[in-house]
């Protein structure tokens, strides 16, 4: 077995909560274990300048906008996101200023050689320390990598929550909260207030917090947590505003105005994510980092973020998007209806068992002429037979498949040139479909 396969096998042997249906949130997660472990490798997180982003939807896009803007401004930027689409190395990337004119979907991912070296370095430390999860180890690995590479900034996305998330060991310069909605209710809580409390747990003392527009109860939680931590709070829609102007849009930021902006990412919701990212970058000014209007304009336009309203093909159209809660599904439905023209829509859908399946279907099932149910190669994936029970009133035009490859083949078979194939639900489904299509 070669070194890379051995490293992958070792990482896959660790407990992976992304692939487990039920576990105790408070007993399984927490910061004490990861903090103690990081002490054994000289606390790499303390040597990094971190932007930390939590929320329910738009986290990855906002991270990408931030990273591309900072790269455009001449900084080396570490980008840590999850989950991945095809290769878990996608989660750890470095965007270098020298590559500013190269537009590749996953440029700068950690090399196999470097991953092997870091895994081999950590293995004896892990053995001595004791039980750690895949996410804890991979977060530690990313922090070590970014420290060794001496990046100027790290843009870090939380995992499921925030307060107990392994990424919350960082001492962030700026914290940001994207739109919060119902998700992972089994673990984070059954109310928006409880969920918001978990997400707002990333807010550090006396930092700047930038928030997307939120539901009233969510906004109140964020405001109260920020106040208790003596953190400055700025919100998109209040202190930060954006305006659409035909094909362009503009942002009125905390300190400056940014006219004639364009982005490649589709959907009006991405304007909120872009405005949030601009607010985050502006907040770095408190530490002496100034980014020009031109760098923000170019950085926003150059941002790529695969798997989110991504067009893979025309005639028939194929669009993939990881909408895995009802709020994201509602945004996706609005975007599909406003952006795309098609004769019939074929929905390819698969999602994890713990998601709000009824809520997602309430948004998307009426949009579809035909529905193909499928399941990703993940133990958490809901069985298509189970998904079918949520569509009891839609027996005609309903298909069940055993896997994503079969769903891809069937979708292309039953679609015409003027139709649109929409692949959504779990990002694992989106990733497998992209791989199968390519």
Phi, psi and omega in degrees: 000129181287168185299322182290314179300322179294320179295317179296315180300320179295313180298321180290344178281346180282155178299127182238104184289348174287346182241015179241134184283319184227134174198167179276114184301308185287326180282327186274329183248164181154169186260342184300315183296311182291325177295315179297321179294316182295334176298329181287343179243029171069032172044065181301331182298334183282349180261007187245148173263109193246137165255122188245127187233127177235174180145182180260323179217149179086004181298309184297317179298317180295318175302315181297314178304313180300312184297317182290325176296312182294323176297318179299331180278003175098010180264153170269127190234122171276135182234120181238115184225166176201156353283189178256169178264311186235318187227127185295348174293341177301336184292336183241112183224154170233122176263119183257146180302325182297342183260017189300335182261003179264124181245093177238142185304319183231049179294148172080015180290152181303137182286158177299320182298316182289323178298316178301313183300315182290321177297316180294328177290320185279333186307309180293330178291318178296317180299320180287325185282314183123201189292126175224152179274164177304314184295322178296313181294318182291326175295316177298318179299317179297316181297318177298316181299312181295324178294314181296326180277355176054049178291155179285320180221156169237127173257117191236125177266136175290165173279239186289315187246255182176296184304314182258006183288142182303330180292344186283008174283347185285154173257090190284150172281319181222138173248150178219146179236116176278176182307133180254132179217180181293123176197151178046043186297334178298330185252318186273342182124157185265001177239155177297327179298315179294315180298316179298323178298321178292315181294318182289354178295351177277349184292123181261163183294130174061026173264174172267136178244130175246129183237146169287167170302139184227161170299155187305314182293327177291314180302322180294318178299312181298318179299316181292318179294316179300317180296316181294334179264007182054040181259142176282133182243128174235139185235136173294131184102343177243273180286334178243127183229154176228152183222134177274143182219072183068238180282349183247172171215166179227157179233131171259105186273193179291321186240347189207168175251143184230092182272167172056051180263148174219150175228156178272335182291134185274152176106136181295335179297337179289341176293323176296315179297321179294317179296321177298316180297320178297318177300319179299312181295321177298323182296337177293344178301333178296340180256010178091008180261111181253133179241129185288161176301319183295320179293322177294318180298311182291321180297316178298316183292326183279351185294130174241141178210089186299154175085004179236106187045046181268129179270118180266336187196157172241148175057078350287155178287142173232121179237133177242141181202131181274068177269108186235024165212170188295324180295316178295322179295322178296317178296318180297315180301315180298318181294317180299315183292329184270335187260322191252147173245134184202163178274303177230152178248126176255117182264120172257118190225135172205146186206162178288154186296332185271007181274167179278077186298315180299317180296320179294314180295328179298334179270321193258333187297322180290343180281337190263142171272327176222145182233128176247115179268140183211182179215136176287164177280072184210133182301337181278351185294136176287137179291137178307325177298323177290317179300325182301328182296338178277356181236041184301333182270003184231075181273329181280135180076021180249129182233145177243136179232159184275343182195173187291323179299316178296321179295321179297313180298316180294318181300317179291328181291320186264002181259148174262173184298331182266007182269169177234126174262120179250118180253119184207181185109236181291142173295336176294321176295314179301315181296317180293323178294317178301316179296316180295321181290318181290000000 
